[in-house]
């Protein structure tokens, strides 16, 4: 270890030096910037500033300078030395920084075997840190499924974890992407969290590249040569990872993956138990690290925010995370006084009172020093309670009235947002706990739904209150209170039973428009246990609180808010295009507020109930219409939400002037022009007053001409790289998995892809073999697809803003080389007309020519310039997932001469393509292109058209040259 010894001498002289590329000569150490800061909802935690010493948090650093034949040394105090296998000093040769290790791709690798219990002392396995960085230099040619760095389990099958859990950084798993970086993660339960996600950047091209894998508990990033890779590596951590091996160049489990050994060089491999910033990654890439790494005092990688404000009754957990040499000790204090027993990285304070306000300090210590951070906690005392303030609706379930449509409603005493009763009547009335009457629901088809007003979820803050008496055991995924949409099955906010009905908890579920579930947790306390309980759910900016019988539940319900487009509120069921999730039980005293209730109000509400209204409630606009920027001919929709006594009367305005007839809750503008640009707002009025929304500005730009041809290659998630796109085509990669709609602009046209009843996903497969006449490899290796289950499931592709009423030729490709076992069978239509029924493929039948897995047909854009292509699961399909789309081409028909021939002596026959075969046509001529006019050819006979192909026969000219063209119209 000659260079490490040299470093010791230079550090001892008081100068820090770092390794330079190739030469191994060390250069003066550069300064550091500050890292970004963020707050993780649900826990009081924030990222700390970038440390002064980049080596803070290092648990292993292998410079790969040499070996003694048994090991190569770790330059950190953790002494995580690597055992070398079939390696000698001859394998440690010139690399990116002085020496590097060279692996032969068949028998050479390095290992560190440990136990899961080693982590608190040794820092390995690194994945267990949750937040970590792995950085290295690599050089190797493109190679398929070869491992750079891995963590695995040597336990034999049948043990607690078996050999299932793996974490591998590798070359591309498939031949089509074997020059890319690839990641796979799989937990003890055999759930794959990242399934061979590949980089957009090329890493393996037989030149040196620096890679840094940075994972902050699922917020994962890859830096290639110091630049952030565009691929999306984010994932949701889940399950346990029982890992006891770390290997370089292969994977070690019960055996060694000798078939996956990397062939190439690796240099300067370092592991941190913290997330490096991009600045730090670039610093390591450019300057390497000073070795050996000294013992360092603790560094607080995570600290609570400097200031926190909470409400009375809240629960808060202050979280810190220190890195540094072991052992690490923690101590929390308040106002300078140690808190007894608070010696861990987190401090939970429950049932907060105003007296809990103060300064809280975390101290982390090791033998080399101390690090501290202080948080100022302010607990706001509850104001004087006023349950009438911002109370939107109260359904006491005391009376039933005629709804004027032959049905029954139960009134809202505050805003008259009454609820219609479905399959319910006086027989549903039972004695209530806090009032005379409550309603029972049968769990089969009985429910209530709101007739007027707006969903409460999209308010900046809101509360939902009710009394419930039910047995949740045996009721799987049933809904007590829910908001949803009749236009999409995806967005849902629901309070209900456990998803499998196995216990008496209350489940809170939130899923956004993009089909991402952002909250799915159950109460710690029993709610649905066959006795009455009072429930209040409140939320603002993702800080959710669930109160059971006046006390805050122990479950953390914090989440990250997302868009939910909702139009329904229901009790006892989930209302979408269809109604389901029927709940069996009894409800009483349901109320909603457009603000968060305080603990004092919640306890008052439990003991005394909802106060009677004093009078009509004036309107309050809780969500104003949003500004938009569009192109001409677009459709624009403005919406708002408001509270107040119904009926709420709305009047839309432009520039302060009323828009005639625009008095609905939604303003639709169809095929906008430049003249539609301007400022829009809405005035909402009722018997108690009026309110005006904030102004929404509509900006309109001129739409470019519609292209005569669109050629779109549907690529894998987030991969817009030209390397993945067929030449001549433009990429369209889904920005996320979900039902969509996903829209992309192509010049003057727009393409919208939507899942129908299901979500859409994408994949990148191995490149199909270039066999016989097949050359379109890039088109067929990636695609989007639907998770279809029933025959009505599939996807819609809307091609918009084409030329209205003009015919086009549409071509699409549909294939997946990995769809094996069952045939994939789908039906395809365009603008409501079936164009391909029972389209079938199977991945084991590779393409032999470019026409094998493509479908072409003619379709005419409608009056709005739209062609709607619909793919659906065919009724003969043996399983799910049948609708695939690799690429799409839309080409406008043109009027053009296709051929000229002499059918008989003295006659000419022109064959030409037209736009409208039913329209009259003429043939015109001129003897010279310099002639100013075209002259009509007399006595032309038009033959019956074949599609959009026509022929015309007429007499051959007597002499000289003639130029001909076809004209549509009389």
N, C-alpha and C positions, 0 to 999 in steps of 0.2 A: 504494500500500500504506500508506495513512495510519495505520491502526490498529497496524500492526507498528512503525512509527516511534514512535508514542506509547508502546508497550510498552517499547521500548528506553530511553526516558527514565525510565520508572518503575522498571525493573529497575536502571538505573544509580544510582537514588536509594537502593537497598538494600531495596526492598520488592517482593515478587513479587505480581503481580496476575493475575487470570484473567477470561475473558470471561463476561458474564452473558447469559442468554437474551434474545433479541429486542432489547434496548436496545443491546447492544454495550458497555455500561459494564463495567469490570473490578472484581472483588471480591477481597479477600484470599484467598490460597491456603490450603486446609485441610490437615490432617495426613493421615498414611497409617497403615494397619494392616499386619499381617503376613500374608503369603500362606501357603497350605497347603503341606505338605511331603510327598513320597512317594518311594518307592524303585522304580525300574524294574528288574525282575528281568533278569538276564543281563548287565547293565552296572552298574558301581558309579556310580550317578548319582542325584541328588536335586534337587528343586526348591528354589531359594533363597528367602529371605524377600523380601517385596515391597520394591522399592527405595524410597529416600527421595524420589526425584524421579520422578514418574510418566512423565516424558518419556524415561527411560532405555529404549533400544531402539527409539526412533522412527527410521524411515528415510524417512518422508514425512509431511508434514502440510500439507494444502491447505485453508486457511480460506475460500477462494473469495470474497475481498473485492473483487477487481477484476481487470481484464486490460488489457494494453497493446495488445490486438488480435491478439497473436501467442501469448502465454503467460499463464498464471496461476501465481504463484510457490509453490514449496514452501518452507515456513518452517523446514526443518531444514538442517543443514550438508551433507546429502547432495545438495542442489540438484536434486532430481528434479522439475523444473518440468514442467508440463503444457502441451502445445500445444493451443490452442483452435481448434475448427473451426466456422465460421459463428456465432461468438459475439462479442459486443461488450460494451462497458461496460453497455449496457442490459439484458443478460442477468444481471448481477450486482446483484440487488435484495434488499430486506429478507428475511431468513431467520430461522432459529432463533437464531443468534448473529450479530447485525449482518447482513452480506450473505450470500447463498447464490447458487449458480449455478442458473439456470432453463433446462431443456432442453425442446425443443418436440415431441419424439416422432417427428421425421421427418428432421432434418438437422443437429442441433447435438450435439456431443459433445467429449470431451477425450482426448488420447492422450499416451503417453510411450513412444517406440520405443527399444529398447535391445538388447543382445545377451546371450546366456546368460552370457558371460564378464564382464559388468558386475556380476554379483551380489556378488562379494567386495568391490567398491568402493562400489557404489551401493545395494545391498540389494534391488534389483529383478531378476527377478520375486519378489514376496513369497512365493509358494507354495514357492519353493526353500528358504526358511528352515526349512521343516519345522514349526517352532513359530512361530506368528505370530498377530496380531490385526488385524482390519479393522473400524474403527468409523466411523459416519457418522450424520447426521440425514437423513431422507428425508420427502418429502411428495408424494403423488401419489394419484390415484384408482386403483381396481382396474383393472388392464390385464394382458393376457395376454402372457407371454414377452417382457418388456422388461428390458434389462440395466442394472444399476446399476454393477457393477464386474466387469472381466474381465481375464484374461491369456490370450493366444493366441500363435500362430506364423504369421508372414507367409510362411514357406517355401511354395513351390509344391508341388503333389502330386508324389510321386516322389522328393522329397528325403528326408533321414534321418528327419525327423519328419513332414514334410508339414504339413497344416493340422489334423491330428488332435487334438493336445493342447489342451485348454481347461480353464479354471477360471473359472466364472461365478457371481456372486451376482445374482439377478434376481427379477422378479415371477413368480407361479405360471405354470408352463408350460401348464396347462390352464385352460379357461374356468371350470371348477368350483372352482378354487382360486386365481384370479388376484388375490385380495386378500391372499394369503399370500406369505411370503418363500420362495425356492426356490434350491437349490444343485445344480450339476452339476460333476463332475470327470471328465476322461477323459485317459488318458496317451498316450504316443507309440504304444504298441502297440494303440490303439483299445479298451482295456479301461476301462469306466466304473466308477469307484470309488464315486461317489455319483450316482445317476440321478434327478435332480429330486426330491430329498427336500424336502418342504414343511413350513413351520412350523405349529404349532397356533395361534399368535397371528395376528390380523389386523394387517397392516402398512400396507396401501395402502387408505386410506379417506378420502383427501384431507385428512388432518390430519398434523401433525408426529409422527414416531416416531423414536426412537433405536434403532439396531441395532448390535450388536457381534458379529462372527463370530470365534470364538476356536478355533483348531485347534492341538492339541498332538500332532502326528504321528498323526493319526487319531482322537484323543479330542476330538471336535469339539463345540462348544456354541454356541448362539445365545442372545443376550440381547436382549430386546425391551423397550424403556423400562426397562432396568436389571434386568429379571426374567428368570430362566432359562426359556427356552421348553421345553415338555414333549416336543417331538418328538425322536426319537433320530437324531442326525446322525453317529454314530460310523461309521468305516469303516476298512478295512485298507489302508495305503499300499502301493502296488505300482508297479513300472515307473519309467520316467523321464518327466519333463515338460520338453520343450525349448520354453521359452516366451520370446518376445522382444518382446511388446507388453503394455502396460498401458493399459487404456481405461476411461473413466468415461462411462457412458450408452450404451455399445454394445460390440461385439466387433470387433477389428481383426485380420484374418488376411491372406490374399491380397487380400481386399476388405473393405469395411466393411459390417457387418450393419445397414444403414439401416432395415430392417423391424423391428429389435429395439431401437430407440432409446427410452430412457425418456422419459416425458412427466411432468415434475414438477420439484421442486426437490431439490437435494442440498447439504448444508452440513457443514462441519467434518469432512472425511474425513481419517482418520489411519491409518497403517500402522505396526505395531510388529513387530519380529522376536523377539517373546516373547509368551507367553500372559498376558493380563491377568486378574486376579482379578475376581470380581463387584464387590468393593468399588471397585476401580480403574475398572471400567466405569461404575459409578454416579457416581464422581467426575468422570470425563470428561463424562458426560451432563449433570451438573448445573453444572459449572464451566468446561467447555471446557479449553483448554491455553494456557499462556503462550507467546507468539510474539514474536520468532523464537526457535527452539530453539538454545541455546548448544552449543558443543562440550563433551561430557561425558567424564569418565574412564570406563574400562571398568566394566561391571557383570556379575558372574557370575550368569547366569540359571540355570545348572545347575552343580552341584558334586558331587563324590563325597560319600557319607555321611560323617559325622564319625568313625564307628567301623566297621570291617569285620573280620570274622573268617573265615578260610579254612583249608583243610586243606593239608597237605604235598602237593605235586604239582599243586595247582590252578593255573588260569590266571585272571587277573583283569584287567579293563580299567577303569581309572579315567577318568571322562569329565567334562570341564568344558565350558561353553559361555559365552563372553563376548559381550556386545553393547556397542555404542558406536561412536564415530567411528573410521574407518580411518586408517592400518593398525593392526591388532591383533596383538600378539605374545604368544606363550605360552612359559613355561619351567617345567618340573617340577623339583623338588628333593627330596632325601631327607635328613632331619636337618640342613637348612639348606644342604646342598651341592648345586649344580646337577647334574642328571643329563645326561650328555653325549648330545646328539642328541635329547633329549626336549623338542621345541619345538612340538608340536602340541597340539590340544585334548584328546587322549587319551593315556594311558600304559598299555601292556600289559605285565604281569609274568607270565612263564611259568615252569612247573615250580617253584612256590614252595617255599621251604624255611623252617624256623623262623628262620633268620638274616635273612630278608627282612622280618621285622617291623620297624616303625618309623613315623615321621611323614613323610608325603608331602604336599608343598605345590605347588599350582598358582598361578602368577602370570600374570595377563593385564595387558598394558601398552599404552597408546597415548600420544600426545604430551601428553595432559592428565592422566595419572595411572596408578595401578596398583590392581588388585583381587586379593586372594589368598584361598585357602581351604586348610585342612589336614585330611587324613584320617589317622587312626591305624589302621594295618593290623596285625592280629595273626594270625600263622600258627601254628596249634596243632601242636605236635610229635605225631607218631603215637604212640599208646599201644602197650604191648606187644601184638603181634598175637595174636588168639585167634579163629581161623576157626570154631570150634565155637559161639561166642557168637551167639545169635539165628539160627543156621542152621536154616531151616525144612525144606527138602527137598534131597536129593541123589540124582540118578538117574545112576549111573555107567555104565549100559548094559552090565553085565558078565554079567547072568543074565536068563533069561526063566522065568516061572512060570505055572501055570494060574490063571486069574482066578476059577475056580469057576462060570463061566457059559458054558463052552465056548469061551472065548477065551484070549488070552495077555496077560500084563502084564509090565512091567519094574519092579522094586521101587525104592521110595524108602528108602534105608538109615536116614534120620533119623526121619521122622515117619510112615512107612508110607502116605504119600499116593501110592500106586502109580499108574503110568500104564498104561492099556489100550492095546494095540497094534492098530491098525486096518489090515487087509490087510498085516500084517507078520509075519514068522516068522524062523526061524534063517537063512534066506537073506539077511536084511538085515544080518547080522553081517559086519563087515569089520575088518581090523586097525586098532587105534587108535593115536594118537600118544603119549598119556601113559599109556594102560592097554592091556590086552590086546585089548579089543573096542570098536568104535564101531558106530553104526547108520547105514545109508545109506537115503535117501528118494528115491522115483522121480519126484516132481513130478506124479504122476497121481492117486493115491488113497491113498497111505500116510501115516499120521501117528500120533501119540501124544496121549492126553489124560488129564488128572488125574482119578482116581476119587474122591478124598476131599480134605478140606481146603478152603482158600479161595484166591481169587486174591491175588497178592502186591501188586498196584498200590495198593490202598486202605490199605496200611500207611502210617504217617506218614513212614517212610523205608524203603527196600528196595534190594536189589541182585540182579541176575541175571547168572549167569556160565555160559559154555559155550565149547567148542572147536568150530570150524566149518571145513570144507573144501568149498568149492563155487565154481562159476563163476556170478557174478551176471549177466553179459552174456547177454541173451536171455531172462532170467526177469523178467517184468514183474509187479511188485507181488506177489511171493511172500513167504510168511511163514515165518520161522525159529522165532520164539517169539511167542506171542500170547495175550492174555486178552480175553475177549469175553462175549457173553450169548446164551443160547438164546431169550430172550424179546424181544429187540430187535436189529435189525441195526446199530444206531447206535453204542453205546459200544465202543471198541476201543483196546487198547494193544498195539502190535506192533513187533517188530524183524524186518526183512526186507530184501528186495532193493529196488533203485531202482524207482520207480513205473513207469518205462518200460523198465527193464532195459537201460539204455544204458551203465552203467559198473559197477565192482566195489565201490562204496561200500555201507555198511550204512545202511538207512533206519530212523529212529525216528518212529513215528506214534502220536499220541494224539488221540482224538475223544470228546467227552463225550456224555452222555445227550441234550442238546439239539441234537445234530448239529453242534456247533461244533468245528472242528479247532483245537486249541490248540498242537499241535506236529507239524511235518512237515518234518524236516531230515535230511540225509544226512551221513555221516562225511566228513571231509577225507581220511583215510587209506584205503588200499585194504584191504578185508576179504574180499570174495568174489572172489578172483582165482585160484582153483584150487590154493592151498596152505593148510596149517593156520594158523589164527590164533586167539589167545585173546581173548575178548570179555567185558568186564564193563560192564554198564549199572547205574548207581545214580542214585537221585533222592530228594530230600526237599524238600517245600514248593516244588516247581517248579524247583529247582536240579538240573538233570540233568547227569550226567557220563558220557562214554563213553570207556572205556579199551581200546586196541588193543595187544595184546602188551605189557601192563604200562605203557603210556604214555598220558597223557590226549590224546584227539583234539582237534584245533584248532577244530572246530565248536562254536559256542555253542548248547547244548541247553537253555537256560533257557526256561521257559514259565509261564503262569498256570494253576494247577490248577483243575480243574472236576470235577463229579460224574460218576463212571463206575459204573454198576450192572452188575457183572460176576459171572459164575458159572462160567466156563470158563477152563482153562489148557491150551494145546496146543502141540505141537512139530511143525513141518513142514506146518502148515495153519492156517486160521482157522475155528474152529467156532462157528457161530451156529445158526439154525434149519436151515440147510444148511451144508455144509462146502465151502470153496473155498480159493483162493490156495495151492495145493499147491507145496511147495518141493522142489527136486532138489539133493541134496548129502549131506554126511556130518556128523553131530553126535556129540559125546562129552562126558562129564563135565558134565552140566547141574546147576546148583545155584541155590537162591534163599535170600536172607536177609531178615529183617524189620528190617534196619538198613542204613546206608551203610557199605561197606567202606572202609578206609583204603588209601592207596597202598602202604604196606608190606605189608598183607594181600593186596592184589591181586597184587603181585609175588611174594609167597610162594605164593599160589594157583597162579600160572602155573608156578612152578618145581617145587613139591612136590605140588600137587593138594589135593583136599579130604581132611582127616583123617578117620579112621574114627570113628564115634560111640562114646561111652563107655557110654551107656545110654539108656533112654527119656527123652524130653524132657517136662517138666511143661508143662501148658497155660499160655499167656499170652494174655490178651484184648487184641487190638491195635486193636479198634474196638468201643466199647460201643454199646448201643442208644441212640437219640436221643429226647429228650422231645418230646411232641406235644400240640397243642391242637386238638380237633375238636368237632363238633356231634353230638348224639345221632343214632343210626342209621348213623353213618359206619363204614367199614371201617378198621381200624388194623393196621399191620404193624410189628413190631419185629424187627430183625436185629442180628447181631454178626459179627465175624470173630475168629479165634483161631489161634494156632500151638501145636504140640505133637504128640507121637506119637499117631497114630491107633490105635484109634478114640477120638474125642473125644465124650464123653457130656454132653449139656446138659440142664439142668432150669430151666425158667422159674419165676419166683416173683413174687408180688404181696404187697407189704407184708412181705416176708421169709418168707412161707409158700409152699410148693410148690403149683404149679398142676397139678392131676391131669391126666396124659396129655400135658402140654406139654413134650415132650422133643426136639423138632425144632430145627434151626438157625434157624428162623423162627417167630415167634409171631403167629398171625392172630387178630384179634378182629373178629367180624362183627356189624354192627348194634349198636354199643355203646350202653349206657345210662349214666345218671348213676352207677350203682353200679359201673361199670367204671373210674371215675376212681381214680387211686392211683399208687403207686410200683412199678415193675417192674424186675427185674434177672434175670440168668441166671447160673447156676453151671455151669462147664465142668470136667469131671474126666476123667482117664485113669489109667493104671497108675502114673504118676509123681507125681500130685498133683492139685490143683484150684485154680481161680481164679474169682473173682466179679467181674462187670462193675460199672461204675458204674450208679447208679440212673437210670432214665428215668421222668419223671413224665408221666402221661397226665391231661390236663385235659379235661373234658367239659362242654359247655354245652348248654342246651336248644335244639334246632333249631326255628326258627320254623315256623308252618304252611306246608304246601306251597301255592304260589300257584295260583289257578285258571287263571291265564293268564300265559305267558311270551312276551315280544316282544323279540327280540334282534336288533340290527343289528351285523353283523360289520364293523368298521372297519379302516382301515389300521394298520400297525405303530405302536404307541404312541400312536395318536390316539384319545383318549376324549372329545374335545370334543363338546359338544352341537351345535355348528355342523355336524358331520359325521354326526349321528345323526338318523334319521327321527323326527319327533314321535310320541310315544307308545311308542317303543322304547327299550331300554337298550343301551348300547354294550358290545361285547366285542371288544377289539383284542388281537391276539397280542402278547405281551411280547417275542418273539424269533422268528426263523425257525428251523424245525427240525421234527422229528417229533412233538414234544410228549412226553407229554400236557400240554395247557394247560387249566387248570381255573379256573372262575369261579363264585362263589356268587351266586345271585339269590334273596334271601329264604331260604326253606327248601329250595329246589331248587339243584342244582349242574349245570353243563354242562361236559363234558369233550370237548375236540377233540383228535384224534390223527391223525397221518399213518400210513398203512398201507404199510409197506415204503419210504416216501419221506418227504421233508420237506414241511412246509406253509409257504407264504408268503402275503403279502397285497399288495394294490395299491389305489391310489386313482386312478380314471380321471376323464375329463371327464364332467360331469353329462349324462346322456341328455336329449335334447330333450323338452320337455313337449308331446307331440303328441297330438292327439285327446283320448282320455280318460285318458291316463297322467299320474299325479300323484306317484308314489313315487320321485322322482329320487334322494333320498339313500340309498334302499335299494340301488339298482342301480349306484351309481357306485363303491362299494368292496366288497371281498370277500376271502375267503381261498380258497386253491386248493392242489391237490396236484400235485407234479411226477411224475404217473403216467407209466409207460412200458409196463408190461404190464397185462393185464386184472385181475390181482389187486391192483393198486395203487389207492390212493385215500385216503379219509378216513373216520373214524368220529366220529360225534357222539353222545355218551351223555348223555341227559337223566336225571338221577338224583334220587332222593328225592321223586318224585311219589307220589300216592296209589296203593298197591298194588292191582293187579287192577281198575283203573278205566280206562274208555275216554277217550281224548283225540283231538281233531282236531289233526293236525300239518300245518303249512304251511311250505314253505321256498322261497326265491327263488334262482335260479341264472342268472347272466348276466355277460358282460364285453364292453363296447363295443369293446375293442381286440383281441379274439380274432378275427382275420380269417383269410382263406385257407381253412382246413379247418373243417368243422363240428366242434363239440365235442359228444361223445356219451358219455353216462354212464348207468349203471344204479343205481337206488336201492332199498333195502330197509329194512324196520323190523322189529326183533326176528326177523330171519331170513326174513321174507316179502317177496317182490318187490312193490313198490308202484308203481314207474315204470321200465319198461325202455326203453332207447334214447332217453332224453331228449336232445333236440338243440337247440342254438342256434348262431348265428354273429353276431359283433359288428356286421356290416354290416346286420343286420335289427333296427332299433330297436323298442322296445316302443311299442305304440299304445294300450294300456290296462293297467290294474293287474294283470290276470290273465294277461298274455302270458307271463311268465317265472316263474310261481309254480306249485307243485305242492302239492295238499292231499290228505290221506288220513286215515283213522281208524286208530288203534293203541291197544292196551291195555297199560298199564304192567304189568310182570311182578310176581312176588310180592315183589321187593325195591323196587318203585316205579321201575323203569328202563325207558326206551324207547331202544333202540339203533338209530340211523339210520346206514346205511352207504352211502356213495357209491363206486362203482368205475368204472374206465375200461371202456367198452363195447368188445366185440370188433370192431365195425365202425369204430372211431375211426381216422382216417387218420394221426394224429400223437399226440404226448404232450400233457399238460396238458388234461384234460377234465373234472375234477371241481371245480366252483366252488360256493361258498356265500356268498350275500350277506346273508341274514337267515333267522331261524327264529321260528316262532310255534307254541306248544303251548297248546291250550285244553281245559280239562276239560269233558267232557260233563256236562250238568245235566238233571235231570228237570223238564220244564216243558211246559205246554200251548202248542202252536203255533197252534191254530185251533179254532173251533167253527162248525158249519154244520148246516142242516136238510136231510138227504139226501132224505127223503120226509116227507109230512105226518104229524105226531105222533111224529117221531123226532129225536134229536139225535146228532151225530157229533163226538167230540172227537179231534183229532190231537195227539200229544204225543211228546216226545223222552224216551227212557229211557236208563238206564245199561247195563242188561243185558236185551236183548230176549228171552232164553231164560227169564228168571225170571217167576214168576206176578205179575200186577198186579191191582189193584182200583181202582174209581172210587168216591170218597166225596163226600158233599155236606153242606151245611148251608144253612138258609134265611137266616141272619144271621151275620155274622162274630162277633157277640156270643155266639152259641150256644157252650156249653162243649164240645160233642162233634160229631165228624164221623160221619155215618151212611153205611153202605155202600149204593150204588145197586144195586137188584136187577136181574136179567135183563140183564146187560151182555154184549154180543157183541164179542170182540176179533178184529179182522181180522189176517191174517198180516203180520208186521213187514217193513219195508223198511229194512235196516240197523238203525239204532237209532231209527227212526221207527215208531210204532204208532198205530192208530186203534181207538176203542171206540164202539159204537152202542148206544143204549138209549132208552127211552121218554121223551118230553118231559114235564116235570112239568105237573100239571093247572093250577096257579096259583102265583102269587107268585114272588119272585126266588130263584135258586139259585146257590150257589158250589160249584165242583167242584175236586177235585185228584186226582192219581194217586198211588197208594201201591204200592211194590214189596214183594212178600211175601204170604204167605197171610193 
